């Protein structure tokens, strides 16, 4: 059975969406990518086609999703970016219960609080950034 492909979208694609994608990868074992609406080179359109489900980080962002993709788009309202960095502990504490409600109990092996769990999240966020740079070069 193929993994669900999840696209997480926020304004810049650097803080909220990256954190959500990392949590989904590590703790729910889902295929998740992040992007930002500021990206205007066609990457977002490409990823919208790729995704089975799309999550935007604020209600107003739903309107920014082209109408043909709204049927698979949901709002994960974490509010404005007040954290300034991905993997911020307060952002994780805010997102985690929302994700648990949406996707059920996590499937993690390590606790998010362990050094190994934090290290894995940081590595995934780094890989995610590199992947997005490679995808952007395609367009």
N, C-alpha and C positions, 0 to 999 in steps of 0.2 A: 504494500500500500504506500503510495506516494505521500510525502509530507505536505501539509498545507503550506502554501507560499503566502507569507504575510508581508505587506508593505506598510511601513510606519512613516507617516509624513508630518513634518512640522514646518515652520517658516524657513529656517536655515538648514535643517538637516544635520545639525551638529550636536545638539544637547538632548532634547526630549525624545526624538525619534531614534537616535542612536542608542539611548539607554533602554528604550522599550524593546528594540530589536535584539539587543544583547540579552536582556532578561528572557525573552521568548526563546532564544537559541539555547541558553544555558539551562534554564529551569523548566522549560516546557518542551525542549527538543524539537522546536519548529524551525522551518526554513524562513527566516525573517531578514529583510533588508530595510535600510532607512534612506530617506531622501528629504530634500527641502523644496518648497515651492519656489524659492529664489533661483533654483537651477532652471535655466531657460534653454538649455541646449538639446532638449528632447529626451533627456534621461528620465524625467518623471513620467512622460507619456509611455515610454518603453516599459518602465517598471509597473505602471498601472495595467498594462496589457498582461504582464507576467503574473501579477498577483492574483491569488484566489480571494483574498480579503485585504481591504485597505483600512487603516486606522489613522485618523487625523487627530491632532492633539488639542484642538479647540473647535467649538461649534462653527465659527465663521469660516474655517478652513474647508468645511464640507462644501460650501458654495464654490470654492476654487477647484474642486474636482470636476473634470468634464462630465456632463450629464450622463454620457454613455457608461461611465464607471461608477456612478452613485449607487447602483443596486448592490454593489459589494463593498460599500464604504460605510464605516461607523465612526462615531466620535468617541474618543477616549479623552475626556476633558480634564487635562492636568493643569490648565490655565497657562498664563503667560510664562515665558522663560525667566525665572528669577534666580536660577541656579548658576548659569554661566559656564557650566562644564558638564560633560556627560558623566554618568556614573556617580553623580552627587548623591550622598546618602539620603538626603531629604527627598530628592526626586524618586529614588528607589523605594523609599518608604511610602510615598504617595502612589506610585504606579503599581507596586506589587499587589495590594488588595484588589485593585481594579482588574488586573490581569487574572488573578485567582478567580474572581467573579465571572470573568468572560471565558476563561479556558479551563477552569476547574483546578484541583490541587496540582501543584507543580510536580515534575518528574525528576527533580534534581537528586544527585547523589550527595554532594557536599552542601553544607549549610551556606547560605549567602553570607553569613557572618565569619566564616572561616577564612584564613589567609588564602587557601587554595581556591575557594569560590570567588574571592575578590580578584585573584590573579587571572582566573579564567575569564571573568567579565572584562577585565582590562585588555586581555589578548584579543578577545572577540571584537571589542570596539576598535582596536587598532586594525585588525583584518578588514573590518567593515569599511573603514575609511579608505584603505588601499583599494579594496574592491570597487568602491564608488568612483575613485579616480580612474581606474582602468575602464569602467563602463563609460564614463564621461568622455574618454579619449576615442571611443568608437563613433561618436557623433560629430 
